[in-house]
Amino acid sequence: MEEVNQTKQDIFNRYLSYFLIFAFTSGTLAHCLPAVLPVTKLTTDGLLFVLNGLVLYAIYRSNEDKRLFLWLAVAYAFTFVMEALGVATGAIFGEYKYGPTMWFQWLGVPFVIALNWCVLTLACNEVAIRLLERFFPPASPTNRESRIANQESRISDPAAPLTNYSLPTTYYPLLAAILTALYDVTIEPVAIALDYWQWGRGEIPLQNYLAWAAIAFLISLPLYLFRIRFRSPVLLVYFLAQLFFFVVLNFML
């Protein structure tokens, strides 16, 4: 029965990955066509809620760790509060305000934006773990058989607890935070062009990237301190497909 459930989950993850690739690829094309761009902008909120919801569902089904929902609630609330304070004061990210493209808002902040940042942070953590595992294998380099066995077990069970890493726990959320800030470099020009948000002085302040790196680190750290199981291959697809969307639109808009 367990093998059957795992097979079903693998199939779901595979088709969800295809759907994510299709959604972001077609979304890229739609944003490049002036005739459909107004309609595309109207569906931004709904599509982001659906895509992020499906990714979170896949993560939970792969790991069945209910603490993920507690983490999500706290991370979402914290991120939303930071956004609300940022919009109201300009002290956190710099002076900015959200446009009407994402129109389900409260306190000047779209409800979906904090959710999107939380899922993106999970994706950046997935990539961070993969990178650090690649360059710093968790097993001792003097024990080749142990190292190979450990790597094979991690491949077969990507959600295995983080217990044998050779690096301190804080390295993983730190790298994830850096990746999140770098990712935002590709997001900002597109977001401005589509009127997701606008900066008060017309320039993207360095403060914005530093703030997002700090926030990403703070919401990532509990994932490791409490050994919350969140890993999924879907997160890697989400990371790359959405990155494709923003990179292409940086050149097209």
Secondary structure, 3 states (H helix, E strand, C coil): CHHHHHHHHHHHHHHHHHHHHHHHHHHHHHHCCCCCHHHHHHCHHHHHHHHHHHHHHHHHHHHCCCHHHHHHHHHHHHHHHHHHHHHHHCCCCCCEEECCCCCCEECCEEHHHHHHHHHHHHHHHHHHHHHHHHHCCCCCCCCHHHHHHHHHHHHHCCCCCCCCCCCCCCHHHHHHHHHHHHHHHHHHHHHHHCCCEEECCCCCCHHHHHHHHHHHHHHHHHHHHCCCCCCCHHHHHHHHHHHHHHHHHHHHC
